[in-house]
């Protein structure tokens, strides 16, 4: 029987795509270790051996390689494995496991605040806004995602080499440094940095012809076809600016608060909005403001329509553009929209009119700061106090949005209000502005209804009455909630004989990230965590213990090295588990 294998050649089990000078690995029981060598030459032919025939590749090995050690028995040959047809693989970059965000220095070494990106990005510039999104690094908790707005302070293109790992193959990466440290710490492998960030506000742009001017008529009025008219936040005493622009004969006329103080040649107009949100534009009469010149369809308007709470969209809710600019593939809002409020209602107007007269846009006392903030557009409640942060006296103002709309510290509403407080108050007076902290009221009660009454109608009225009596509109910042108040409201509902309250308490919307953490490590609870906290307190305190007589709601105060804002306690329909009503059979 012919022997296809010699000391310097090896015949494979079939024909392979191998060539001269390629690497192969021979793993044979004849050698204690695998043989790694190059091929001197290759012959592709057909042979017959060991009772088989077919095409094969016969590889000639270098002279110094003796792969078979003179052992030609069939068992050794059959157990020999040859790895061929090598493929060059690109080395993966060494992973970086350190989280992104605040890092404590180790061993006294300075922490590198630069963030290394995964590639080379030449269009990033210092001063550019970015949004950092990812899963937060929280001990004992996972799945909490967040996004932050940040500004780039520096952008460099560099090769970051470890002292003992110099490699000429290291690629150029982009390194960025943020102007301010991130508020949270993110898991690096989940982080995405959005670089193409633009600012957007609510409202769709409209352009329309209002009508024709008539010089023989005074106080001409025209109504906008689309409503409501969009107003955007501004740092003036009212808190808003209108998006309305009016052009007469292609010349822009400007809005004024009133016409009686205008001169006959002043190109001004005023606006009036009725209860149906329709906005009318009124021009002068030639004595108080200029009359409109006669013309055909020479009155034009450019404005935006759409306003209110509908604009407070959640994060990642926007995915479609009305108009797609050239090159734009998709759109996303990593941050939620905040600060959008509906037009002030009659009840709010009655409360705010006296407050606006008190300050007269000149902030002197602490009460002036509170009244000014309360009448600012988009603000529903405000509480001011003179506090100290341990180093200086300051005026601390806690605000809550109208109808408890969300207000982010990066929003226009928050930034413009803070700027207005400095502009119209003492420029040397330190001011601290903060958003209220929510205290969720939790009530669990058993209810006995009067004879002949049905449970469903009674409990529906009872739930609605409680939600109204302890709603956002009816509670104030720092106002405690008494158990007697709840009993009084429940007993006033038609069909209720008596009520037995099992649990009465409150759950703060913020908790510490970990046990014993500092005050600035508190974070907002997710809706799922709030439901879990409600169930925990009900199971723990709602059985054998009498309910508390009072829910203590904190005013703004200096605690644990930081100033905590005032709290606001109310019942919310968004978390049904906070109001539990059971019938006494």
Protein Blocks (a to p, Z undefined) as FASTA:
>chain_A
ZZfbdfkbccdfbdcdddehiacddddfkbmbdcddddfbdcdddddeehiacddddddd
dfklcfknopabfklmmmpccdehiadddddddddfbdcdddddeehiacdfbdcdfbdc
fkbcehiacddddddddehiahiacddddddfbdcddddddfklccfkbccddddddfbd
cfbdcdfklpccdfbdcdddedddddddfbdcdfkbghiacddfbdcddddddfbfnopa
cfbdcdeehiacdddfblklpcfklccddddddfkopacddddehlnopaddddehkacc
dddededjklmccehkaccdfbacehiabdcdfbacehiacdddfklmmmmmmmmmmnno
pafbfmlmmmmmmmpghiabdcdddddehjaccdddddddehhiacdfkbmklmmmmmmm
mmmmcfklccdddddddddddddddddddehiafklmmmmmmmmmmmmmgmklpcehiac
dfklmmmmmmmpghiabdcdfbdcdddfbdcfbghiafklgccddfklmmmmmmmmmmmm
mmmpccdfbdcddddddeehiacddddddddfklmmlpccdddZZ
